[in-house]
Amino acid sequence: MAAGCAVAVLAAEPSWALRRPDPRPAVRLAPLGPAAPPSNSDLEVVRLDPDPAPPGGTTTVHAFVANRGPEATASPFTVVVALPAGVTPQGPYYPADCEASQDGHRVRCVFGPGLPPMRSATALVPVRLSPNLPAGTLTGGSVALRSPDDRNESNNRQPFDIRVVKMAADS
């Protein structure tokens, strides 16, 4: 039963994100060469609006990044989720090492190298809406990325909107 559970967890996460670096030898056997040169990658932020939520409720921002290729990323890349007014981040985040800024308006996630071409990576940022928000659409949120590998910066930022919905009254 436990093995089936582990398989389900592994299948839910992107396979490239599960790789761990090989352990380094205790003794350096040869001098390290220069850092790997940046790859020829085109990373793109794909717009995904979070599910609607009521005032005081929660929803999740999906920061979806695709590698359009032609090469796998050779360097880490950073995804920054900027939140609209009236919204605060509420962990836990995925990946777990994402960090909220001190002012609570941004969440920064770093992904390691190795995202293959035509594959994607997603940061999940749960957020809580202020209980005082009126019904409507919150604008001003965005997902942006930075990478030394990326050769096309024109598709590195996308806005997102959060719909604030009123809860139906209990009958």
C-alpha positions as CSV (number, residue, x, y, z in Angstrom):
1,M,0.0,0.0,0.0
2,A,2.8,2.4,0.9
3,A,4.5,1.8,-2.5
4,G,1.4,2.7,-4.3
5,C,1.2,5.9,-2.4
6,A,4.8,6.8,-3.3
7,V,4.1,6.2,-6.9
8,A,1.1,8.5,-6.8
9,V,3.1,11.3,-5.2
10,L,5.9,10.9,-7.8
11,A,3.5,11.0,-10.7
12,A,1.9,14.2,-9.5
13,E,5.2,16.1,-9.6
14,P,7.3,16.9,-12.7
15,S,10.0,14.3,-13.1
16,W,12.8,16.8,-13.8
17,A,12.0,18.6,-10.4
18,L,12.6,15.3,-8.5
19,R,16.2,14.8,-9.6
20,R,18.7,15.4,-6.9
21,P,22.2,16.5,-7.7
22,D,24.8,13.7,-7.5
23,P,26.7,13.8,-4.2
24,R,30.1,15.5,-4.6
25,P,33.2,13.4,-3.7
26,A,34.8,14.2,-0.3
27,V,38.1,14.9,-2.1
28,R,38.2,17.0,-5.2
29,L,39.7,14.7,-7.9
30,A,40.2,17.3,-10.6
31,P,40.0,21.1,-10.8
32,L,36.5,22.5,-11.6
33,G,36.1,24.0,-15.0
34,P,34.2,27.2,-15.8
35,A,30.5,27.4,-15.2
36,A,28.3,25.8,-17.8
37,P,27.5,28.4,-20.5
38,P,23.8,29.4,-20.7
39,S,21.6,27.2,-22.9
40,N,19.6,28.3,-25.9
41,S,16.2,28.2,-24.2
42,D,13.0,30.2,-24.6
43,L,11.2,30.2,-21.3
44,E,7.6,31.5,-21.4
45,V,5.1,32.4,-18.6
46,V,1.7,31.1,-19.5
47,R,-1.3,33.0,-18.2
48,L,-3.5,31.1,-15.8
49,D,-6.1,33.0,-13.7
50,P,-6.6,31.6,-10.2
51,D,-10.0,30.1,-9.3
52,P,-12.6,32.6,-8.0
53,A,-12.7,33.0,-4.2
54,P,-15.0,34.9,-1.7
55,P,-13.8,37.7,0.5
56,G,-11.6,36.2,3.3
57,G,-11.3,33.0,1.3
58,T,-8.3,31.4,-0.4
59,T,-7.3,30.4,-3.9
60,T,-4.0,29.4,-5.5
61,V,-1.9,31.2,-8.1
62,H,-0.4,28.8,-10.6
63,A,2.9,30.3,-11.9
64,F,3.2,28.2,-15.0
65,V,6.5,28.3,-17.0
66,A,7.1,26.5,-20.2
67,N,10.4,25.8,-22.0
68,R,9.8,26.3,-25.7
69,G,13.4,25.0,-26.4
70,P,15.3,24.2,-28.3
71,E,17.6,23.2,-25.4
72,A,17.1,22.2,-21.7
73,T,17.9,25.0,-19.3
74,A,21.5,25.0,-18.1
75,S,21.0,27.5,-15.3
76,P,18.5,28.0,-12.5
77,F,15.6,30.3,-13.2
78,T,13.6,32.5,-10.9
79,V,9.8,33.0,-10.9
80,V,8.3,36.0,-9.1
81,V,4.6,36.2,-8.3
82,A,3.4,39.8,-7.6
83,L,0.1,39.9,-5.8
84,P,-2.7,42.5,-6.3
85,A,-3.8,44.7,-3.4
86,G,-6.0,43.0,-0.9
87,V,-4.3,39.6,-1.3
88,T,-1.6,38.0,0.9
89,P,0.5,34.9,0.4
90,Q,-0.3,32.0,2.7
91,G,2.0,29.0,2.5
92,P,2.9,26.3,2.3
93,Y,4.2,26.9,-1.2
94,Y,5.4,24.6,-3.9
95,P,8.3,24.3,-4.3
96,A,8.7,24.4,-0.5
97,D,11.7,26.8,-0.7
98,C,9.6,29.6,-2.2
99,E,9.9,32.8,-0.1
100,A,7.4,35.6,0.5
101,S,8.9,39.1,0.5
102,Q,8.8,41.1,3.8
103,D,6.0,43.3,2.6
104,G,3.9,40.3,1.6
105,H,3.4,41.5,-2.0
106,R,5.7,39.0,-3.8
107,V,6.6,35.4,-3.6
108,R,9.9,34.3,-5.2
109,C,10.6,30.7,-6.3
110,V,13.9,29.4,-7.8
111,F,13.9,26.3,-10.0
112,G,17.2,24.4,-10.7
113,P,18.7,23.8,-14.1
114,G,17.5,21.0,-16.3
115,L,14.0,21.9,-17.5
116,P,13.8,20.0,-20.8
117,P,12.4,21.6,-24.0
118,M,8.7,21.3,-24.4
119,R,8.2,20.7,-20.6
120,S,6.9,23.0,-17.9
121,A,7.4,23.9,-14.3
122,T,4.7,25.3,-11.9
123,A,5.1,27.2,-8.7
124,L,1.9,27.0,-6.5
125,V,1.3,30.1,-4.3
126,P,-1.8,29.8,-2.0
127,V,-3.2,33.3,-1.2
128,R,-5.9,34.7,1.1
129,L,-8.2,37.5,0.0
130,S,-9.0,40.3,2.4
131,P,-12.4,39.9,4.1
132,N,-13.2,43.5,3.2
133,L,-13.0,43.0,-0.6
134,P,-16.1,43.7,-2.7
135,A,-17.3,41.3,-5.3
136,G,-15.5,42.0,-8.7
137,T,-12.2,41.4,-10.3
138,L,-8.8,42.1,-8.7
139,T,-6.2,43.2,-11.2
140,G,-2.5,44.0,-10.8
141,G,-1.2,40.5,-10.2
142,S,1.6,39.1,-12.4
143,V,3.9,36.2,-12.8
144,A,7.4,37.0,-14.1
145,L,10.6,35.0,-14.7
146,R,14.3,35.7,-15.0
147,S,16.9,33.3,-16.4
148,P,20.4,33.7,-18.0
149,D,19.4,31.0,-20.4
150,D,16.3,32.8,-21.8
151,R,16.9,34.2,-25.3
152,N,13.4,35.8,-25.6
153,E,12.4,38.1,-22.8
154,S,9.2,39.3,-24.5
155,N,7.2,36.4,-23.1
156,N,8.6,36.5,-19.5
157,R,5.7,38.2,-17.8
158,Q,1.9,37.7,-17.7
159,P,-0.8,39.4,-15.7
160,F,-3.5,37.5,-13.8
161,D,-6.8,38.5,-12.4
162,I,-8.6,37.1,-9.3
163,R,-12.4,37.1,-9.3
164,V,-13.9,37.9,-5.9
165,V,-17.3,36.2,-5.6
166,K,-19.9,36.5,-2.8
167,M,-20.9,33.3,-1.1
168,A,-24.5,32.2,-1.6
169,A,-26.6,32.9,1.5
170,D,-27.6,29.8,3.5
171,S,-31.2,28.9,3.1
